[in-house]
């Protein structure tokens, strides 16, 4: 139990963190970043994970960041909606996927 929450509450974050690190590796590989840039990104990512999971970051900050995610998700859709409006076509955008992501 971490902060009084059962493993099922936060257990998936271990796998998501591994996936994020694999994405960092792919960015390093395909963007031909220097080892210094890759090391900096790895240290930053590890520090953030440590801060969130160790209790250094207060729950109020974590809750605020989680709430901000709603506005980030809505804001990220504005360019897609604008592009769809300009082209009068949704392209590969699935209405079902968009709706399911929108409702959470």
Secondary structure, DSSP 8 states (H G I E B T S, - for coil): -BTTB-HHHHTHHHHHHHHHHHHHHHHHHHHT--HHHHHHHHHHHHHHHHHHHHT-S-HHHHHHHHHHHHHHHHHHHHHHHHHHHHHT--TT--HHHHHHHHH-
